[in-house]
């Protein structure tokens, strides 16, 4: 090749090289629908933090197959209607490869069908109600179902406190709290623990005196609470104001520092089951806790840990596939790669399992993970021993 020809060709070679480099280091868009405002923000903000921390780690290590992970984050406010709007935006406008979220099970029941119809993975990190993964084969979750956690929690609480009978209080207009109540009811029957009374409340209630007065009159040994954190904290405070000293048994809706922000020491002796504990001193969890504190200046919770692990699960799946640039094809490739992923993360050893079959429907994938039982002492949850 003559010198002049080389000079003419050089800019084209440099341009081609630049385009190849740009393609090699493309951003992989991952949507996140989280409740960043409203009552569910106590979960949603922690979830966003967990995802952000994990994405930073993956990208700092070179990304996935040379591609950077880009989180496209939208606030779904913990509302079904907003979750639907956010899913549509992330899937059809932002063209995300998958969508993480939404925060609440109520919202997942509204939004996940949109993802399944579009053949886009909806990956829940905080949805534990029964029936979530029955919505279709593109629904995944790494949040352990209440049906897996609550029997273990109840058995541990009965043994620890010598419980003979309980009362129940639950939110009757929320998918998560209603599902938790159904599991508790079946669990108590299976374990032959009598229920002295069952009381319900509506989302947003702040005065529980009427329900708690009835519970007090029934004289239970403990109170089962299928509640979200803020309502649980207020219920605990109001029982103490009525002179009631019974311990509480709850699901992972109670697993937030917000419980102690509101209830203070009144929350002591609350027993709660979860796949995650800050006292689980595995190398992966210790590294996660230290990194979270360094980045955000606060302690992580279960919801941050599950989000953190979910990002690493997806990164592991992406390493197994070669993205083609054809979005529809890549979305299906990711859905097909996810079920085989296993990791040892902040929440421990994790794998997926196929959801229970539903006649005439394809189903998604649930978390296969062990429950950890915690008890509240001194304004924090510690392992129940």
C-alpha positions in Angstrom: 0.0 0.0 0.0 1.4 3.4 -1.0 2.0 6.0 1.7 -0.7 8.4 0.3 -3.2 5.6 0.3 -2.3 4.8 3.9 -2.9 8.4 4.9 -6.3 8.5 3.2 -7.3 5.1 4.8 -6.1 5.9 8.3 -9.1 8.1 9.4 -11.5 5.4 8.2 -9.5 2.7 10.1 -9.6 4.9 13.2 -13.3 5.5 12.8 -14.0 1.8 12.4 -11.8 1.1 15.4 -13.7 3.7 17.5 -17.1 2.2 16.4 -15.9 -1.3 17.4 -14.7 0.0 20.7 -18.0 1.8 21.3 -20.0 -1.3 20.5 -17.8 -3.4 22.7 -18.4 -1.1 25.7 -22.1 -0.6 25.1 -24.4 0.1 28.0 -26.8 -2.7 28.9 -30.0 -1.0 30.2 -31.6 -2.6 33.2 -34.8 -1.0 34.4 -35.6 -0.5 38.1 -39.1 0.3 39.2 -38.9 1.2 42.9 -41.0 3.1 45.4 -38.8 6.0 46.1 -41.5 8.2 47.5 -44.6 7.4 49.6 -45.0 5.0 52.5 -43.2 2.2 50.7 -40.1 4.3 50.2 -38.6 2.8 53.4 -38.2 -0.3 51.3 -37.7 1.3 47.9 -34.8 3.5 48.7 -32.9 0.6 50.3 -33.6 -1.4 47.2 -32.3 1.3 44.9 -29.1 1.6 47.1 -28.5 -2.2 46.9 -28.8 -2.1 43.1 -26.6 1.0 42.7 -23.9 -0.6 44.9 -23.9 -3.8 42.9 -23.9 -2.1 39.5 -20.9 0.1 40.6 -19.0 -3.1 41.6 -19.7 -4.9 38.4 -18.8 -1.9 36.3 -15.6 -1.2 38.2 -14.6 -4.8 37.5 -15.0 -4.2 33.8 -18.7 -4.8 33.4 -20.2 -7.9 31.8 -18.4 -9.2 28.7 -17.0 -5.7 28.3 -20.4 -4.0 28.6 -21.3 -1.6 31.3 -24.6 -2.1 33.2 -26.8 1.0 33.2 -29.6 1.3 35.7 -32.6 3.2 34.4 -34.5 4.1 37.6 -38.1 5.2 37.9 -40.3 5.9 41.0 -43.4 3.8 41.1 -44.4 5.3 44.5 -45.7 2.0 45.8 -48.9 2.5 43.7 -50.4 -0.1 41.3 -51.2 2.6 38.7 -47.7 4.1 38.8 -46.1 0.6 38.6 -48.0 0.0 35.4 -47.0 3.3 33.9 -43.3 2.8 34.9 -43.2 -0.7 33.5 -44.6 0.5 30.2 -42.0 3.3 30.1 -39.0 1.1 30.9 -40.1 -1.7 28.5 -41.3 0.3 25.5 -39.7 3.7 25.7 -36.4 3.1 27.5 -36.1 -0.4 25.9 -34.6 -2.0 29.1 -33.4 -5.5 28.8 -35.3 -6.4 31.9 -37.2 -4.7 34.7 -36.4 -5.1 38.4 -39.3 -4.5 40.8 -41.8 -3.2 41.7 -41.5 -2.9 45.4 -44.8 -4.2 46.7 -46.6 -7.4 45.9 -49.8 -5.4 45.2 -47.9 -3.5 42.5 -46.4 -6.6 41.1 -49.8 -8.2 40.5 -50.7 -5.1 38.4 -47.4 -4.6 36.5 -45.9 -8.1 35.9 -48.5 -9.1 33.3 -47.3 -6.3 31.1 -43.7 -7.7 31.2 -44.9 -11.2 30.5 -47.0 -10.0 27.5 -43.9 -8.2 26.2 -41.6 -11.2 26.9 -39.5 -9.1 29.2 -38.2 -10.5 32.6 -39.8 -8.9 35.6 -37.4 -9.6 38.5 -38.9 -9.0 42.0 -36.6 -8.5 44.9 -39.2 -7.7 47.6 -42.4 -9.5 46.4 -43.2 -12.4 48.7 -46.9 -12.9 48.3 -48.2 -16.3 46.9 -49.1 -16.2 43.3 -46.5 -13.7 42.0 -44.6 -16.2 39.8 -47.8 -17.8 38.6 -48.3 -14.7 36.3 -46.0 -16.1 33.7 -42.6 -17.5 32.7 -40.9 -14.1 32.6 -41.6 -13.4 36.3 -38.6 -14.2 38.6 -38.0 -13.3 42.2 -35.1 -13.7 44.7 -37.3 -12.7 47.6 -38.2 -15.8 49.6 -41.9 -16.4 49.8 -43.7 -16.0 53.1 -44.9 -19.5 52.7 -41.3 -20.7 53.1 -40.4 -18.3 55.9 -43.3 -18.1 58.2 -43.6 -21.8 59.3 -40.0 -21.7 60.3 -40.5 -18.4 62.1 -43.6 -19.6 64.0 -42.0 -22.8 65.1 -39.0 -21.0 66.5 -41.1 -18.4 68.3 -43.3 -21.1 69.9 -40.2 -22.9 71.2 -38.4 -19.7 72.4 -41.4 -18.3 74.3 -43.3 -21.4 75.1 -46.4 -20.1 73.3 -49.7 -21.9 73.7 -52.1 -19.5 72.0 -51.9 -16.4 69.8 -53.9 -13.5 68.5 -53.6 -12.3 64.9 -53.7 -8.8 63.4 -53.2 -8.1 59.7 -53.8 -5.7 56.9 -56.8 -7.0 54.9 -56.4 -4.8 51.7 -52.8 -5.4 50.7 -51.6 -8.5 48.8 -48.5 -8.9 50.9 -50.2 -8.7 54.3 -53.2 -10.7 53.2 -51.0 -13.4 51.8 -48.9 -13.4 55.0 -52.1 -13.8 57.0 -53.2 -16.8 54.9 -49.9 -18.5 55.5 -49.9 -17.7 59.2 -53.4 -19.1 59.5 -52.5 -22.3 57.8 -49.2 -22.6 59.8 -50.9 -22.1 63.1 -53.4 -24.8 62.3 -50.7 -27.2 61.1 -48.7 -26.5 64.3 -51.9 -26.8 66.4 -51.6 -23.4 68.0 -55.0 -22.0 68.9 -56.0 -18.4 67.7 -57.8 -16.4 70.4 -59.0 -13.7 68.0 -58.3 -12.4 64.5 -58.4 -8.6 63.9 -58.0 -6.7 60.6 -57.2 -3.1 59.6 -57.0 -1.1 56.4 -53.9 0.3 54.8 -53.1 3.7 56.2 -54.8 3.2 59.6 -53.0 4.7 62.5 -55.4 4.0 65.4 -55.5 0.3 66.3 -57.1 0.7 69.8 -60.3 -1.1 69.0 -58.5 -4.2 67.6 -55.9 -4.2 70.3 -58.5 -4.0 73.1 -60.2 -7.1 71.7 -56.8 -8.8 71.5 -56.0 -7.9 75.1 -59.3 -9.3 76.3 -58.5 -12.6 74.6 -55.2 -12.9 76.6 -52.9 -14.5 74.0 -49.3 -15.5 74.7 -48.1 -13.7 71.6 -49.4 -11.5 68.8 -49.0 -12.6 65.1 -48.6 -9.5 62.9 -48.9 -9.7 59.2 -48.1 -6.0 58.6 -45.8 -3.6 56.8 -43.2 -1.9 59.0 -44.8 1.4 59.8 -48.1 -0.1 60.8 -46.4 -2.9 62.8 -44.4 -0.3 64.7 -47.5 1.7 65.6 -49.3 -1.5 66.6 -46.5 -2.5 68.9 -46.4 1.0 70.5 -50.1 1.0 71.1 -50.1 -2.5 72.7 -47.5 -1.3 75.2 -49.6 1.8 76.0 -52.4 -0.7 76.8 -50.1 -2.5 79.2 -49.7 -5.5 77.0 -46.3 -7.2 77.1 -46.8 -10.1 74.6 -44.0 -10.7 72.0 -44.8 -10.2 68.3 -44.3 -12.7 65.5 -44.0 -11.2 62.0 -42.9 -11.6 58.4 -40.2 -9.8 56.5 -42.3 -6.7 56.2 -41.0 -5.9 59.7 -37.4 -6.2 58.6 -36.5 -2.5 58.4 -34.7 -0.1 60.6 -37.9 2.0 60.4 -39.5 -0.4 62.9 -37.1 0.8 65.6 -37.2 4.4 64.5 -40.8 4.4 65.4 -41.2 1.7 68.1 -37.8 2.2 69.8 -37.3 -0.4 72.5 -40.9 -1.4 72.5 -40.0 -3.6 69.5 -37.8 -5.8 71.6 -38.8 -9.5 71.6 -40.3 -9.3 68.1 -39.5 -12.4 66.1 -39.1 -12.2 62.4 -38.0 -14.5 59.7 -35.9 -13.5 56.7 -33.3 -14.9 54.3 -30.8 -12.2 55.5 -29.3 -11.1 58.7 -26.6 -8.5 59.5 -25.1 -11.1 61.9 -24.6 -13.7 59.1 -20.8 -13.3 59.0 -20.1 -15.0 55.7 -17.3 -13.3 53.6 -19.9 -12.2 51.0 -22.2 -10.6 53.5 -19.4 -8.9 55.5 -18.1 -7.4 52.2 -21.6 -6.2 51.3 -22.2 -4.6 54.7 -18.9 -2.8 54.7 -19.3 -1.6 51.1 -22.8 -0.4 51.8 -21.8 1.5 54.9 -18.9 3.1 53.0 -21.1 4.3 50.1 -24.3 5.3 51.9 -23.2 6.0 55.5 -25.9 3.8 57.0 -26.6 0.1 57.7 -28.1 -2.0 55.0 -31.3 -4.1 55.5 -32.8 -7.2 53.9 -34.2 -5.3 51.0 -30.9 -3.7 50.1 -29.2 -7.1 50.4 -31.8 -8.8 48.1 -31.5 -6.1 45.5 -27.7 -6.3 45.6 -27.8 -10.1 45.1 -30.4 -9.7 42.3 -28.0 -7.5 40.2 -25.2 -10.1 40.7 -27.6 -12.9 39.6 -28.5 -11.0 36.4 -24.8 -10.2 35.8 -24.0 -13.9 36.1 -26.7 -14.7 33.6 -25.5 -12.1 31.1 -22.0 -13.6 31.2 -23.5 -16.8 29.8 -25.1 -15.1 26.7 -23.8 -13.1 23.8 -26.0 -10.0 23.3 -26.9 -9.7 19.6 -28.3 -6.1 19.7 -31.7 -7.4 18.7 -33.7 -6.5 21.8 -36.5 -9.0 21.6 -34.0 -11.8 21.0 -31.7 -10.7 23.8 -34.6 -10.4 26.3 -35.6 -14.0 25.6 -31.9 -15.2 25.9 -31.7 -13.6 29.3 -34.9 -15.2 30.4 -33.6 -18.6 29.3 -30.2 -18.1 31.0 -31.5 -17.0 34.4 -33.0 -20.3 35.8 -29.6 -22.0 36.0 -27.8 -19.2 37.9 -26.6 -19.9 41.4 -24.6 -17.5 43.5 -23.2 -17.2 47.1 -24.2 -13.7 47.9 -25.1 -11.3 50.8 -28.2 -13.4 51.5 -26.3 -16.7 51.3 -26.5 -19.5 48.8 -29.1 -18.8 46.2 -30.7 -20.7 43.4 -34.0 -20.5 41.5 -36.7 -23.1 41.5 -39.7 -23.4 39.2 -42.9 -22.0 40.7 -45.7 -24.5 41.5 -47.6 -25.5 38.4 -50.9 -23.8 37.4 -53.2 -25.6 35.0 -53.1 -24.1 31.6 -50.4 -21.6 32.3 -46.6 -21.2 32.1 -45.1 -20.1 35.4 -42.0 -18.3 36.5 -39.3 -18.9 39.1 -39.1 -18.5 42.9 -36.2 -18.3 45.3 -34.7 -21.5 46.8 -33.2 -20.3 50.0 -33.1 -21.0 53.7 -34.9 -18.8 56.3 -33.0 -17.1 59.1 -35.0 -16.3 62.3 -34.2 -13.0 64.1 -35.3 -11.5 67.4 -35.3 -7.8 68.2 -33.0 -6.8 71.0 -31.8 -3.3 71.9 -33.2 -1.6 68.8 -32.0 -4.2 66.2 -32.6 -7.7 65.0 -30.1 -10.3 66.0 -30.0 -14.1 65.3 -32.4 -16.1 67.5 -30.3 -18.8 69.1 
